[in-house]
Amino acid sequence: MTGGFIGLGIMGKPMAKNLAKAGTELMVYDLNDAVVEELEALGAMRGTVESIGTQCGVVFTILPTGAIVQDVLFGEGGLAEAMKKGGTAASAGGAVVCDMSSVTPGESRVCYGKLKEIGVGFVDSPVSGGEPKAIDGTLAFMAGGDEGDFETLKPYFDIMGASALLVGPSGSGSITKLANQIIVNLNIAAVSEAFVLATKAGADPEKVYQAIRGGLAGSTVMDAKVPMMLDRNFTPGGTIKVNHKDIKNVMATAHDVDVPLPLTSQLFEIMQALKVGGHMGDDHSGIVQYFEQLADVKVQRH
């Protein structure tokens, strides 16, 4: 079965590359010709949204926003229209679209319902692990949708990731991702605040890191982000812009279900301040810069 892949950005490109390297028959599309050429060099075929819709039984999308996902799926000349016309859907055993973008659960449920009407399955399965785990194929997939569609996708998940779990019905993957983003980004903010305090008080932040990383305060986030802070390396694996969008989705979803999120709402305002300061293109380890500005100090190696 030919697989389609739409969206070859920071995450999508290495994920698609891992599929191609594993011998997956793959058709890819992105607005950036250069990244498409990189995939062609690995044996992938260049496609359009329409050709992917008519020729691929499994299609993966990973795109910046829910609005873009909706447009790619249901806009004029979109994936759903092509799948319906192309006969790859129900007549070929049931095509499945897997959206790996970080969107709201409501947006995912809309996609599920509309595609189900034309006999196409839909699974929302955002990922966790950032660019490093996308590159080495050890991402975590959190999925929402029907079990049969999940099982169709599982061999592809096994190539791109280290774990994949069907959390529940449509929207469950997206809500799990939002919960993940609360934990990850608040963890980065807490680490940032702590290391600004340690630095301003005169401690060597690198030694503080080594002293506490093996204790209860240690975490995967700390090990991934503190070295970047110390090196002043804010080259993005996951940008503040993307995480700002995710936290905005968190707040919108929380308001819909009447869940107060006092810590996350403060985090959103921190990200707003970083946006004003021109830091949206930085890795989210760059959240430390908000706390540094407050304290007039930089967390860096001595």
N, C-alpha and C positions, 0 to 999 in steps of 0.2 A: 504494500500500500504506500502510495506517495504521501509524504507529509508536507504540510505547508507551514511556513514560519513568517509572520508579519511583525516587523519591529526589530531592528538590529542595532539597538543602542548599547549603553554600557553593560546592561545585563543580557539583552537578547543576542548580541553578537557572539559572546563566548558560549552561550547555551546552544545556539544553532551550530556553531563550529563543532561542539562535542557530538551533536547528532550526526553531522556530516562525517566526522572522523570515525564514527562507529559504523559507517556504511549505510546509514539511513538514506533512502531515496528522498531527496528534499528539494522543495521549490521555495525560494525566498523572495521577499519583497521589502524594500525600504526606500525612503526618499533619498538616502545617501548612496550614490552609485559606487563610491569607493568601498564601502563595507560589503555591498552586494558582490563586487569583484573578488573580495577576500573569500567569500563563501563559494563563489564559482571556482576558485583555485583549489578548493577542497572537494570539488565534485558536485556541488549543489547547482540547481538550475535557477536561472533568473526567471521570475514570474511577475505577474500583475495581480492585483486583488481579484480580478475576474478569472484569470487563468488558474489561480490557486483554488478559487471557489469551485470551478468546474472539474478540476483534475485531482484534487487532494481529498482523501477520505478523512484525514485528521489535520486540523489546522490549529496552530498555536499563535496567539497574539500577545504581545507585551508592549504596551503603549503608554504614553505619559499620563493621560487622563481618561476618566470615564466618558467624557464627551467625544474624545477621539475614537475610543473603542466603539461607541454607538454609531459614529459616522462611518467607520470602516465596515462595520457589520451591516448597517441598515440604510446608509446614505445611498444616493444615486450611484449605480454601478458598484454597490457594496457586495460584501461576501455572501450575505443571505440571498440576494437576488441572483447571484451567479450560481450558488449551490442549487437553488430551486430550478433554474433553467438548465443547469448542466447535467442533472440526473444523477449526481454523485451522492445525493442525500439518501432518502429512504430506499430508493430503487437499487442502490448499491450496498445495501446492508446497514445503512445508517451512518452518516458522517457525524463527526464530533468536533466542535469548536472548543478549544481550551484557552480561556483568557487568563493570563498570568499577571496582568496589570494590577496595580494597587488602586482599587475603586471602592465605592460603597456597596454594601450588600444589596441595597435597593436597586442599584444599577445592574448588578449581576443577575438579580431575579428578573428584571425586565428583559435582559438578553436571553435568559433561559426560556421565558414564556414565548417570546417572539420566534425563536428558533424551533421550539417544540412544535409550533403550528405548521411548520414546513417539513417536519420529520427529521430535524437535525438536533443532535444532542448538544448540550452546553455544560461545561464544567468551569467554575471559577476556581482557579488554583494559583494564587499568588505565591511568591517564594520568599525565603529568608536565607541570608548568608552573604549578601552583597557580592560585589564583583569578584573578590578572591575565590569564593566558593562556586560562583558561576564558571570561572575559568577552570578550576580543578574538578568540576562535576560533583560537588558534594552539597548542593543546595537542599533545603528542606521544603517540600511541597505540602501545602495545606489546602485541601480540596473540598468543594461543595458541589453537589449534583447527584445524579443517579449512579448507582453502583456499577451497572453495565458499562456506562460511558467511562467511568473511572478505570475500570479494568482494561478497556480499550487503550487508554492513555498510559497505563502503568509501565509498559516496556520502555516508553519514551522517558518517563520520569526516572526510571532506573538508570538511564544513560546520563541524564542531566543532573541527577541528585543522589544524595545518600539516603533520603527517607521521603516517603510520600504517604499521607494518611487522608482517607475520606472522612472528614469531620462530621458531615451531615448533609442535609438537602441544600438546594441552591441558595447561595449567599453565605453559607457557612465558612467557606474558604476565605472570603473577603472579610468577614467579621473577625476571623482568627488573625488575619494579617493586621487588622487595625489594633487588636489587642497586643500583638507582637510589637507594633510600632510605638505604642504607649510605653512598653517596658524598655525597649531599646533606647528610645530618645530621652526618656526620663533618666535612664541609667547614665547616658552620656552627660546629661546636664548635672546630675549629682556628682559624677566623677570630676567634671569641670570645676564645679564650685569647691569641691574638696581640695583639688590640686592648686587652685588659685590661693586658697587659704594657706596651704602648706608652703607655697612659694613665697607669699607675701610675709609670712612669719619667719622666713629665713632658712627653711629646710630645703635640702636638695630634692627636687621633685622626682628625679630618677631613682634615688635611694628610697624615697617614700613608696614609690611604685613597687620596687623589689621587696620592700618590707611587708607590704600588705597584700600583695597579689595572691599569696598562697593561703590566706585566711578567709574568713567569712565574707569579707568585702570583695574578694577576687571574683572575676566574672569573665566570660568570653568577650563582652563589650570592653571591659577594662584592658584586656590583653590586646585587643584589636586597635583601640583608639588612643590609649595613653602614649604609646611609642610615636604615633603620628603627631600628637600634641607636642611632645618633647622635641621632635625634629622640625616642628613648624611646617609639616607636610600636610597640606589640606587639599592635595590632588584627589578628586572625588572617586570613591568607590560607590558611594551613595550620597548624592548632593543634598545640601540643606533645602534646596528648592523642592526636590521630590518628597523629602520628609515633611516639609512645611505643608505640602499638598495632602499628604497622608494624615497629618494631625488635624488639618481642616476637615477632612472626611470623618475622622474620629469624632470631632465635636458635633458635626452635623448629625451623625448617626446617634450619638448620645442624646442629643436634644430630641430626636424623633422618638426615642424610647424612654425619655424622662430619667436619664441617669446623670446626676451631677458629676463632673470630673474637674475638681478644683485644681489638682496638680497639673493636669494636662492643659487646662485653659491657661495657666501661667506659662507653661512651655510654649504654647502657641504665640503668646505675646513676646516671649524671648526671641522666637523665630521671626516675628514681625520686625523686631528691632534689628535683627541681623539682615533682614531684607532691606531695610532703610539704609543700613551701613554698607550695602553692596556685596554681601557675602553669600548670596544664594547659590553661586556656582561652586562653593567650597564643599569639601567632604563634611559630613555631619559631625565629625570630630571638631570641626571649626566652631561648634557651639561654645567651646571654651572662650572664644574671643569676646563674647558678650560679658562674661564674668571678669575677664581680664580688663576690659575697659572700665568696669565699675571700680575695680581695685587698683588700677594703674600699675599693672604688673604683667609679665609674660611667663607662661609656663614653658620652660625650655631647658635643654641640657646645659649644665654648668661647664 
